[in-house]
Amino acid sequence: MVIIDSQPLTVAIMASIIFGESLGYVGAAGLVLGVVGLLLLEASALAFDANNFSLWGSGEWWMFLATQSMAIGTVMVRWVAKYSDPVMATGLHMVIGGLPLMAILILNHDPALSSFNELTTSDVLALLYSSIFGTAINFGVLFYNATKA
């Protein structure tokens, strides 16, 4: 899960470009070292057979795109918070992001929703717990604090 560590790097670069925040020499050197470190750690995961490789079928690529989406949301929250509540914006962000994922699931895994009747009560509670506490509240607090920075 090293790819997710690219999010702070992207946020720092975007904040520098969009908001004019400056990075000192130490910060810039840290960004460069961070990118080099991530590339070195992911190099082994990116070793592939050139005849049998699909970028869109790569889990690393999807994880990288998700991380960049989080970075964009983190940077945008400063602007969004001027016009709406950051927690409500977080909820809308998740709904808008979840709908295309649901559509892709339904289109690619027919019948996608047939296995829901096999879930036990404890499965449903675990999914609700991770969705509410692991995602919604977590990002709500993150975006709320980002507006105060």
C-alpha positions in Angstrom: 0.0 0.0 0.0 2.9 2.3 -0.7 1.0 4.0 -3.5 -1.3 5.8 -1.1 1.7 7.6 0.3 1.9 9.6 -3.0 -1.2 11.6 -1.9 0.7 14.1 0.4 3.2 14.6 -2.4 0.4 15.4 -4.9 -1.3 17.7 -2.3 1.9 19.6 -1.7 2.6 20.1 -5.5 -1.0 21.1 -6.2 -1.1 23.5 -3.2 2.0 25.1 -4.5 0.7 25.5 -8.0 -2.9 26.5 -7.2 -2.6 28.4 -3.9 1.0 29.7 -4.4 2.2 28.0 -1.2 5.9 27.8 -1.2 8.1 25.0 -0.4 11.6 25.6 1.0 14.6 23.7 -0.2 14.1 21.1 2.5 10.5 20.6 1.5 11.4 20.3 -2.2 14.2 17.9 -1.4 11.7 15.8 0.7 9.3 15.7 -2.2 12.0 14.5 -4.6 13.2 11.9 -2.1 9.6 10.8 -1.5 8.9 10.3 -5.2 12.2 8.4 -5.7 11.4 6.2 -2.7 7.9 5.4 -4.0 9.3 4.6 -7.4 11.9 2.3 -5.9 9.3 0.5 -3.7 6.9 0.1 -6.6 9.4 -1.0 -9.2 9.1 -4.6 -8.1 5.3 -4.4 -8.4 5.5 -2.9 -11.9 7.7 -5.8 -13.2 5.5 -7.3 -15.9 5.4 -9.4 -19.0 5.2 -6.9 -21.9 3.0 -9.4 -23.8 0.5 -9.9 -21.0 0.0 -6.5 -19.4 -3.0 -4.1 -19.2 -2.7 -0.8 -17.5 -6.4 -0.7 -16.7 -6.2 -4.2 -15.3 -3.4 -3.2 -12.9 -4.4 -2.9 -9.3 -1.5 -0.5 -8.8 -2.9 1.9 -11.5 -6.3 1.9 -9.9 -4.8 2.5 -6.5 -2.8 5.4 -7.9 -5.9 6.9 -9.5 -7.8 6.6 -6.2 -4.9 8.3 -4.4 -4.9 11.2 -6.9 -8.6 11.6 -6.5 -8.2 11.9 -2.7 -5.4 14.5 -3.3 -7.7 16.6 -5.6 -10.5 16.4 -3.0 -8.1 17.5 -0.3 -6.9 20.5 -2.2 -10.4 21.4 -3.5 -11.9 21.4 0.0 -10.4 24.8 0.8 -12.3 26.3 -2.1 -15.5 24.2 -1.5 -15.6 25.2 2.2 -16.1 28.8 1.2 -19.5 27.9 -0.3 -20.7 24.8 1.6 -20.2 22.7 4.7 -17.1 20.5 4.4 -18.8 17.5 5.8 -21.7 17.7 3.4 -19.2 18.2 0.6 -17.4 15.0 1.7 -20.7 13.1 1.5 -21.4 14.4 -1.9 -17.8 13.6 -3.0 -18.4 10.0 -1.9 -21.7 9.7 -3.6 -20.5 11.1 -6.9 -17.4 8.9 -6.7 -19.4 5.8 -5.7 -22.0 6.0 -8.5 -19.6 5.3 -11.4 -18.0 2.5 -9.4 -21.4 0.9 -8.9 -22.2 1.3 -12.6 -18.8 -0.4 -13.5 -19.6 -3.2 -11.1 -23.0 -3.8 -12.5 -21.8 -3.7 -16.1 -18.8 -5.9 -15.6 -20.0 -8.5 -13.1 -23.4 -9.7 -14.1 -25.3 -10.5 -11.9 -23.5 -8.1 -9.6 -26.0 -7.8 -6.8 -27.1 -11.5 -6.6 -24.7 -12.3 -3.7 -26.1 -9.8 -1.3 -28.6 -12.3 0.1 -25.7 -14.4 1.2 -24.4 -11.8 3.6 -24.8 -12.5 7.3 -25.8 -9.8 9.8 -22.3 -9.6 11.0 -21.1 -9.1 7.4 -23.5 -6.2 7.0 -22.5 -4.7 10.3 -18.8 -4.9 9.4 -19.5 -3.2 6.0 -21.5 -0.4 7.7 -18.8 0.0 10.4 -16.0 0.4 7.8 -18.1 2.6 5.6 -19.2 5.0 8.4 -16.2 5.1 10.7 -13.4 4.1 8.3 -14.4 6.4 5.4 -17.2 8.9 6.0 -16.3 10.2 9.4 -12.6 9.9 8.7 -12.7 12.0 5.5 -15.2 14.4 7.1 -12.7 15.2 9.9 -9.8 15.4 7.4 -11.6 17.8 5.1 -12.9 19.9 8.1 -9.4 20.2 9.5 -8.0 21.0 6.0 -10.4 24.0 5.8 -8.9 25.3 9.1 -5.3 25.2 7.9 
